Amino acid sequence: MNLDSVADDLIWLVSRDVVGITDIKEEPGWAAYIRCNDVFGYACADAQEVPLDQPGRVNQLRTMFERYGYDGVYAWIAMQRGQLPLENRLKTKQFEEAYTWLQSIRG
């Protein structure tokens, strides 16, 4: 996987409002993130950074959105964090399918 494929995946995700870009972070440069306000906690602003130095994860995020929509994105974040979203908000059948699929490829 090369830099062009990461850029292609990132542009695709940004153009669909899945990922945002910011220059606010501790180190110089910019970061990609996914907003997940009120997904893992009530009344909280939250975001998950997208690991741009791990091309496979960026591609996996794109695949999750293509297959499962935002349920797939939230499953991807849950897997990154080792934390499930709020029960009554996002644990849908689609989320469960996406999370199960991620677990199966993780090994």
Short mmCIF file of the C-alpha atoms (twelve columns), coordinates in Angstrom:
data_MODEL
# 
_entry.id   MODEL 
# 
loop_
_atom_site.group_PDB 
_atom_site.id 
_atom_site.type_symbol 
_atom_site.label_atom_id 
_atom_site.label_alt_id 
_atom_site.label_comp_id 
_atom_site.label_asym_id 
_atom_site.label_seq_id 
_atom_site.Cartn_x 
_atom_site.Cartn_y 
_atom_site.Cartn_z 
_atom_site.pdbx_PDB_model_num 
ATOM 1   C CA . MET A 1   0.000   0.000   0.000  1 
ATOM 2   C CA . ASN A 2   1.454   3.370   -0.948 1 
ATOM 3   C CA . LEU A 3   0.931   7.026   -0.107 1 
ATOM 4   C CA . ASP A 4   -1.321  7.542   -3.148 1 
ATOM 5   C CA . SER A 5   -3.775  4.902   -1.946 1 
ATOM 6   C CA . VAL A 6   -3.892  6.498   1.530  1 
ATOM 7   C CA . ALA A 7   -4.529  9.880   -0.076 1 
ATOM 8   C CA . ASP A 8   -7.254  8.400   -2.305 1 
ATOM 9   C CA . ASP A 9   -8.978  6.755   0.668  1 
ATOM 10  C CA . LEU A 10  -8.688  9.904   2.772  1 
ATOM 11  C CA . ILE A 11  -10.067 12.168  0.033  1 
ATOM 12  C CA . TRP A 12  -12.928 9.710   -0.498 1 
ATOM 13  C CA . LEU A 13  -13.743 9.723   3.242  1 
ATOM 14  C CA . VAL A 14  -13.485 13.526  3.539  1 
ATOM 15  C CA . SER A 15  -15.728 14.051  0.500  1 
ATOM 16  C CA . ARG A 16  -18.454 12.009  2.224  1 
ATOM 17  C CA . ASP A 17  -18.126 13.861  5.554  1 
ATOM 18  C CA . VAL A 18  -16.894 10.736  7.321  1 
ATOM 19  C CA . VAL A 19  -13.510 12.249  8.184  1 
ATOM 20  C CA . GLY A 20  -12.526 15.825  8.941  1 
ATOM 21  C CA . ILE A 21  -9.109  17.473  8.747  1 
ATOM 22  C CA . THR A 22  -7.624  19.828  11.329 1 
ATOM 23  C CA . ASP A 23  -4.304  21.463  12.067 1 
ATOM 24  C CA . ILE A 24  -5.010  21.472  15.806 1 
ATOM 25  C CA . LYS A 25  -2.895  18.837  17.532 1 
ATOM 26  C CA . GLU A 26  0.054   18.644  19.856 1 
ATOM 27  C CA . GLU A 27  2.633   18.059  17.147 1 
ATOM 28  C CA . PRO A 28  3.139   20.320  14.115 1 
ATOM 29  C CA . GLY A 29  1.173   19.305  11.060 1 
ATOM 30  C CA . TRP A 30  -2.389  18.192  10.559 1 
ATOM 31  C CA . ALA A 31  -4.598  15.311  11.604 1 
ATOM 32  C CA . ALA A 32  -7.619  13.457  10.296 1 
ATOM 33  C CA . TYR A 33  -10.434 12.667  12.696 1 
ATOM 34  C CA . ILE A 34  -13.962 11.289  12.949 1 
ATOM 35  C CA . ARG A 35  -16.489 13.123  15.082 1 
ATOM 36  C CA . CYS A 36  -18.210 10.786  17.485 1 
ATOM 37  C CA . ASN A 37  -20.038 13.168  19.794 1 
ATOM 38  C CA . ASP A 38  -22.536 11.403  22.067 1 
ATOM 39  C CA . VAL A 39  -21.586 7.976   20.708 1 
ATOM 40  C CA . PHE A 40  -19.503 6.660   23.604 1 
ATOM 41  C CA . GLY A 41  -20.764 8.978   26.335 1 
ATOM 42  C CA . TYR A 42  -23.732 11.227  27.015 1 
ATOM 43  C CA . ALA A 43  -23.459 14.955  26.276 1 
ATOM 44  C CA . CYS A 44  -19.799 14.849  25.315 1 
ATOM 45  C CA . ALA A 45  -17.769 16.222  22.454 1 
ATOM 46  C CA . ASP A 46  -15.540 13.469  21.138 1 
ATOM 47  C CA . ALA A 47  -13.415 12.594  18.121 1 
ATOM 48  C CA . GLN A 48  -11.278 9.663   17.046 1 
ATOM 49  C CA . GLU A 49  -8.029  10.360  15.252 1 
ATOM 50  C CA . VAL A 50  -7.483  8.410   12.031 1 
ATOM 51  C CA . PRO A 51  -3.981  6.870   12.059 1 
ATOM 52  C CA . LEU A 52  -2.591  8.192   8.783  1 
ATOM 53  C CA . ASP A 53  0.687   6.382   9.420  1 
ATOM 54  C CA . GLN A 54  -1.203  3.069   9.183  1 
ATOM 55  C CA . PRO A 55  -2.481  2.845   5.586  1 
ATOM 56  C CA . GLY A 56  -4.275  -0.438  6.183  1 
ATOM 57  C CA . ARG A 57  -6.459  1.139   8.872  1 
ATOM 58  C CA . VAL A 58  -7.410  4.052   6.615  1 
ATOM 59  C CA . ASN A 59  -8.447  1.607   3.910  1 
ATOM 60  C CA . GLN A 60  -10.300 -0.502  6.483  1 
ATOM 61  C CA . LEU A 61  -12.245 2.586   7.595  1 
ATOM 62  C CA . ARG A 62  -13.275 3.262   4.001  1 
ATOM 63  C CA . THR A 63  -14.364 -0.354  3.596  1 
ATOM 64  C CA . MET A 64  -16.430 -0.150  6.782  1 
ATOM 65  C CA . PHE A 65  -18.273 2.938   5.550  1 
ATOM 66  C CA . GLU A 66  -18.837 1.413   2.107  1 
ATOM 67  C CA . ARG A 67  -20.246 -1.812  3.595  1 
ATOM 68  C CA . TYR A 68  -22.089 -0.607  6.688  1 
ATOM 69  C CA . GLY A 69  -22.426 3.193   6.561  1 
ATOM 70  C CA . TYR A 70  -21.937 5.065   9.836  1 
ATOM 71  C CA . ASP A 71  -22.660 1.891   11.819 1 
ATOM 72  C CA . GLY A 72  -19.463 0.526   10.283 1 
ATOM 73  C CA . VAL A 73  -17.554 3.680   11.168 1 
ATOM 74  C CA . TYR A 74  -18.701 3.479   14.793 1 
ATOM 75  C CA . ALA A 75  -17.774 -0.228  14.885 1 
ATOM 76  C CA . TRP A 76  -14.315 0.707   13.561 1 
ATOM 77  C CA . ILE A 77  -13.924 3.350   16.297 1 
ATOM 78  C CA . ALA A 78  -15.148 0.898   18.939 1 
ATOM 79  C CA . MET A 79  -12.531 -1.614  17.821 1 
ATOM 80  C CA . GLN A 80  -9.767  1.046   17.914 1 
ATOM 81  C CA . ARG A 81  -10.763 2.067   21.435 1 
ATOM 82  C CA . GLY A 82  -11.741 -1.294  22.845 1 
ATOM 83  C CA . GLN A 83  -14.961 0.408   23.954 1 
ATOM 84  C CA . LEU A 84  -18.525 -0.170  22.789 1 
ATOM 85  C CA . PRO A 85  -20.901 2.734   22.123 1 
ATOM 86  C CA . LEU A 86  -23.879 3.587   24.280 1 
ATOM 87  C CA . GLU A 87  -26.319 0.660   24.277 1 
ATOM 88  C CA . ASN A 88  -29.512 2.522   23.523 1 
ATOM 89  C CA . ARG A 89  -28.032 4.777   20.875 1 
ATOM 90  C CA . LEU A 90  -25.968 2.843   18.391 1 
ATOM 91  C CA . LYS A 91  -25.889 -0.877  19.016 1 
ATOM 92  C CA . THR A 92  -27.976 -1.661  15.968 1 
ATOM 93  C CA . LYS A 93  -28.066 -4.898  13.987 1 
ATOM 94  C CA . GLN A 94  -25.898 -3.236  11.333 1 
ATOM 95  C CA . PHE A 95  -23.379 -2.176  14.005 1 
ATOM 96  C CA . GLU A 96  -23.278 -5.731  15.391 1 
ATOM 97  C CA . GLU A 97  -22.631 -7.156  11.905 1 
ATOM 98  C CA . ALA A 98  -19.857 -4.635  11.286 1 
ATOM 99  C CA . TYR A 99  -18.228 -5.255  14.671 1 
ATOM 100 C CA . THR A 100 -18.396 -9.033  14.190 1 
ATOM 101 C CA . TRP A 101 -16.788 -8.701  10.756 1 
ATOM 102 C CA . LEU A 102 -13.952 -6.591  12.208 1 
ATOM 103 C CA . GLN A 103 -13.378 -9.151  14.939 1 
ATOM 104 C CA . SER A 104 -13.180 -11.927 12.352 1 
ATOM 105 C CA . ILE A 105 -10.485 -10.195 10.280 1 
ATOM 106 C CA . ARG A 106 -8.532  -9.142  13.345 1 
ATOM 107 C CA . GLY A 107 -7.946  -12.763 14.254 1 
# 
